[in-house]
Amino acid sequence: MPSVITDTQLMEHVLKLGDEHPPIRMDSADFTVKNPALMREKFGGVLDYLARVELEVDRNVLELLTILPHASEVDRVFYQDVWYDQEMAHGYILDRLKDEMGLAPAEPYLEVKMGLKALGALAHFEPIHDVVRCIYYLTGASTERQAVMAYNSFSKQLLEMGEKAVARTIINPIKRQEPGHFAFYRMSAEKLVQDGLRPWQLYLARLLRKTSYALVGTNRSNDYKAQMGEVITKLGFDEQLEQYAKEIGRLEARLLWASEQGMDFPPYVLAALRESVDLYRDRGTFEAA
């Protein structure tokens, strides 16, 4: 039997994340780029996307305050005291790297959409609040799994290019912090389901996830979706989209769609990946656009 997850275990995990992974200091990064022109050509769009998404945590926190009016203590400690500062540090460092390469600053999307405000109004009712929490944890897990895979591939390619300073002092320190974030969301989602969501709550969570699913940073914009397609392609995931979909969708397949035998990932995950790659192939690179 799987072990029971407790609030104490979650809080211990969050506090350990804060203790062992303080925000990365700007003065710890070596921004030496041996071949800026090649870096811009290969990874200009990738860097812009990563920097923007990391800096959008300002909006993410506003969204959380909107949709989780009764957030638990461990949730608040995680996103206010640990996750926020770590992610903002990632964004600042990546944006500084862009500047060193002659690229324009990232432009994070900071608008909280009306749909989330409406969901936040409904979330004042506790049964709905638990459904929203479920969506929050699954979104966070999918997002952080995408980040882990992106930074792993990015680091490997940078080392192959000989850009050791960037890989070792910027990308690697960032990628070391992302698995702990994923673990928090995974454990939180598992605990919520373990504690007993009712059948109608699971049904509503499935319905909301199916209709609202989006890849990290796409913000329901075709331009951002196309740029995500560039990230997927430049980091080498475009030829293995089903495996990629399994990596980022297996948790919700297990927790939300357990009755669907043989489902390795929900179909909407693969559909979103294919849409982004197709848009990128139609529109071209971010820099060219």
Secondary structure in CASP SS format (residue, H / E / C, confidence):
PFRMAT SS
TARGET T0000
AUTHOR 0000-0000-0000
METHOD secondary structure of the structure
MODEL  1
M C 1.00
P C 1.00
S C 1.00
V C 1.00
I C 1.00
T C 1.00
D H 1.00
T H 1.00
Q H 1.00
L H 1.00
M H 1.00
E H 1.00
H H 1.00
V H 1.00
L H 1.00
K H 1.00
L H 1.00
G H 1.00
D H 1.00
E H 1.00
H C 1.00
P C 1.00
P C 1.00
I C 1.00
R C 1.00
M H 1.00
D H 1.00
S H 1.00
A C 1.00
D C 1.00
F C 1.00
T C 1.00
V C 1.00
K C 1.00
N C 1.00
P H 1.00
A H 1.00
L H 1.00
M H 1.00
R H 1.00
E H 1.00
K H 1.00
F H 1.00
G H 1.00
G H 1.00
V H 1.00
L H 1.00
D H 1.00
Y H 1.00
L H 1.00
A H 1.00
R H 1.00
V H 1.00
E H 1.00
L H 1.00
E C 1.00
V H 1.00
D H 1.00
R H 1.00
N H 1.00
V H 1.00
L H 1.00
E H 1.00
L H 1.00
L H 1.00
T H 1.00
I H 1.00
L C 1.00
P C 1.00
H C 1.00
A C 1.00
S C 1.00
E H 1.00
V H 1.00
D H 1.00
R H 1.00
V H 1.00
F H 1.00
Y H 1.00
Q H 1.00
D H 1.00
V H 1.00
W H 1.00
Y H 1.00
D H 1.00
Q H 1.00
E H 1.00
M H 1.00
A H 1.00
H H 1.00
G H 1.00
Y H 1.00
I H 1.00
L H 1.00
D H 1.00
R H 1.00
L H 1.00
K H 1.00
D H 1.00
E H 1.00
M C 1.00
G C 1.00
L C 1.00
A C 1.00
P C 1.00
A C 1.00
E C 1.00
P C 1.00
Y C 1.00
L C 1.00
E C 1.00
V C 1.00
K C 1.00
M H 1.00
G H 1.00
L H 1.00
K H 1.00
A H 1.00
L H 1.00
G H 1.00
A H 1.00
L H 1.00
A C 1.00
H C 1.00
F C 1.00
E H 1.00
P H 1.00
I H 1.00
H H 1.00
D H 1.00
V H 1.00
V H 1.00
R H 1.00
C H 1.00
I H 1.00
Y H 1.00
Y H 1.00
L H 1.00
T H 1.00
G H 1.00
A H 1.00
S H 1.00
T H 1.00
E H 1.00
R H 1.00
Q H 1.00
A H 1.00
V H 1.00
M H 1.00
A H 1.00
Y H 1.00
N H 1.00
S H 1.00
F H 1.00
S H 1.00
K H 1.00
Q H 1.00
L H 1.00
L H 1.00
E H 1.00
M H 1.00
G C 1.00
E C 1.00
K H 1.00
A H 1.00
V H 1.00
A H 1.00
R H 1.00
T H 1.00
I H 1.00
I H 1.00
N H 1.00
P H 1.00
I H 1.00
K H 1.00
R H 1.00
Q H 1.00
E H 1.00
P H 1.00
G H 1.00
H H 1.00
F H 1.00
A H 1.00
F H 1.00
Y H 1.00
R H 1.00
M H 1.00
S H 1.00
A H 1.00
E H 1.00
K H 1.00
L H 1.00
V H 1.00
Q H 1.00
D C 1.00
G C 1.00
L C 1.00
R C 1.00
P H 1.00
W H 1.00
Q H 1.00
L H 1.00
Y H 1.00
L H 1.00
A H 1.00
R H 1.00
L H 1.00
L H 1.00
R H 1.00
K H 1.00
T H 1.00
S H 1.00
Y C 1.00
A C 1.00
L C 1.00
V C 1.00
G C 1.00
T C 1.00
N C 1.00
R C 1.00
S C 1.00
N H 1.00
D H 1.00
Y H 1.00
K H 1.00
A H 1.00
Q H 1.00
M H 1.00
G H 1.00
E H 1.00
V H 1.00
I H 1.00
T H 1.00
K H 1.00
L C 1.00
G C 1.00
F C 1.00
D H 1.00
E H 1.00
Q H 1.00
L H 1.00
E H 1.00
Q H 1.00
Y H 1.00
A H 1.00
K H 1.00
E H 1.00
I H 1.00
G H 1.00
R H 1.00
L H 1.00
E H 1.00
A H 1.00
R H 1.00
L H 1.00
L C 1.00
W C 1.00
A C 1.00
S C 1.00
E C 1.00
Q C 1.00
G C 1.00
M C 1.00
D C 1.00
F C 1.00
P C 1.00
P H 1.00
Y H 1.00
V H 1.00
L H 1.00
A H 1.00
A H 1.00
L H 1.00
R H 1.00
E H 1.00
S H 1.00
V H 1.00
D H 1.00
L H 1.00
Y H 1.00
R H 1.00
D H 1.00
R H 1.00
G C 1.00
T C 1.00
F C 1.00
E C 1.00
A C 1.00
A C 1.00
END
